[in-house]
Amino acid sequence: MLAGAVQAASPGQAAPAFDLAGAQGNVSLSQLKGKVVYLDFWASWCGPCRQSFPWMNEMQAKYGPKGFVVVGVNLDSKREDADKFLFQTPAKFTLAFDPKGDSPKTYAIKGMPTSVLIGADGKVIQQHSGFRDDERASLEAAIAAALSGR
């Protein structure tokens, strides 16, 4: 279930609320208030998504103690597809599942993977599409800057 009308995740705007089934109970943006959130939309069929998981695991381990949370939102219509992906490519971060695909509409996601960096104040810092090795440093710099601005 998502609150609010369809809106893009524009920098400086409040991040759209979400409340999704998670691997260990519901996951909602309101639960993460005061934390810097890296919201990542992914699917089992997405090649770059598979490449991004080790990096997101690393970011969660490195910055988690400083108030950072990665939330991976799976968009597969069948949970089994996500489970197969996760067996091969484990996630060491929070997982949520949106088989109806409501959250990408709310965030105006156009491709996968797409990540949305949300500040501790609940406002969108940046939205980024795709994942390439040469972007890791700039993505990490944005995370570090968001944490230093808490």
C-alpha positions in Angstrom: 0.0 0.0 0.0 1.3 3.4 -0.9 0.1 6.8 0.4 -0.3 9.9 -1.7 -0.7 10.5 -5.4 1.7 9.6 -8.1 4.6 11.9 -8.0 8.2 11.9 -9.2 11.0 11.6 -6.6 12.3 15.0 -7.2 15.3 16.3 -5.3 14.2 18.5 -2.4 10.7 17.1 -2.3 9.4 14.8 0.4 9.9 11.2 -0.6 6.6 9.4 -1.3 5.5 7.2 1.6 5.5 3.4 1.1 4.5 0.5 3.2 5.5 -2.9 1.7 5.7 -6.5 2.8 9.3 -7.2 3.7 11.3 -10.4 4.2 10.9 -9.8 8.0 7.7 -7.9 8.4 6.5 -4.7 6.8 8.9 -2.0 5.6 7.8 1.6 5.5 9.4 4.9 5.0 8.0 6.2 8.3 9.9 3.4 10.2 13.2 4.8 8.8 12.7 8.4 9.8 16.0 10.0 10.8 18.1 7.6 8.7 19.6 8.1 5.3 17.9 5.6 3.0 19.1 4.2 -0.3 15.9 2.9 -1.9 16.7 0.5 -4.8 14.2 -0.8 -7.2 15.2 -4.2 -8.7 13.9 -7.3 -10.5 15.3 -10.8 -11.0 15.6 -10.4 -14.8 17.7 -7.2 -14.4 21.4 -7.8 -15.2 22.8 -4.5 -13.7 20.7 -5.3 -10.5 22.8 -8.4 -10.0 26.0 -6.3 -10.3 24.7 -3.7 -7.8 23.9 -6.1 -4.9 27.5 -6.7 -3.8 28.1 -2.9 -3.7 24.8 -2.3 -1.8 25.9 -5.0 0.7 29.2 -3.2 1.1 27.5 0.2 1.6 25.2 -1.3 4.2 28.1 -2.8 6.1 30.2 0.3 5.9 27.6 3.0 6.6 24.9 1.1 8.5 26.4 1.9 11.9 26.3 5.6 10.9 22.5 5.7 10.3 22.3 4.4 6.7 19.8 1.8 5.4 19.6 0.1 2.0 16.1 -1.0 1.1 15.9 -3.2 -2.0 12.3 -3.2 -3.4 11.7 -6.2 -5.6 9.2 -5.8 -8.4 8.8 -9.3 -9.7 5.2 -10.5 -10.0 6.2 -13.9 -8.6 8.1 -14.0 -5.3 9.7 -17.3 -6.4 11.6 -15.4 -9.1 13.0 -13.0 -6.4 13.9 -15.9 -4.1 15.9 -17.6 -6.9 17.8 -14.3 -7.6 18.5 -13.9 -3.8 19.8 -17.4 -3.5 22.4 -16.7 -6.2 23.0 -13.1 -5.2 22.4 -12.6 -1.4 21.2 -9.3 0.1 22.6 -8.2 3.4 20.2 -5.3 3.6 16.5 -4.7 4.1 14.2 -6.3 1.4 10.7 -5.3 0.5 8.4 -6.8 -2.2 6.0 -5.0 -4.4 4.5 -7.6 -6.9 1.8 -5.2 -8.0 4.4 -2.5 -8.9 2.7 0.4 -7.1 5.9 1.9 -5.6 7.7 2.4 -8.9 4.6 4.3 -10.2 4.6 6.5 -7.0 8.3 7.2 -7.5 8.0 7.6 -11.3 10.6 4.9 -12.0 11.3 4.4 -15.7 13.9 1.6 -15.6 15.8 -0.8 -13.4 17.8 -0.6 -11.4 16.8 2.8 -10.1 17.9 4.1 -6.8 16.5 7.0 -4.7 18.7 8.5 -2.0 16.6 9.9 0.8 18.0 12.2 3.5 17.4 11.8 7.2 14.8 14.6 6.9 12.7 12.4 4.5 13.5 14.5 1.4 14.8 13.1 -1.9 18.5 13.9 -2.4 18.9 12.3 -5.8 17.4 9.6 -8.1 19.7 7.5 -10.3 19.0 5.0 -13.0 21.2 2.1 -13.9 24.3 0.8 -12.2 27.8 0.8 -13.6 31.2 0.2 -12.0 32.4 3.7 -12.9 29.5 5.2 -10.9 30.3 3.5 -7.6 32.5 6.3 -6.2 30.0 9.1 -7.0 27.1 7.2 -5.5 29.2 6.5 -2.4 30.2 10.1 -2.2 26.5 11.1 -2.2 25.8 8.7 0.6 28.7 10.0 2.7 27.6 13.6 2.1 24.0 12.8 3.2 25.3 11.2 6.4 27.5 14.1 7.2 24.6 16.4 6.8 22.4 14.6 9.2 
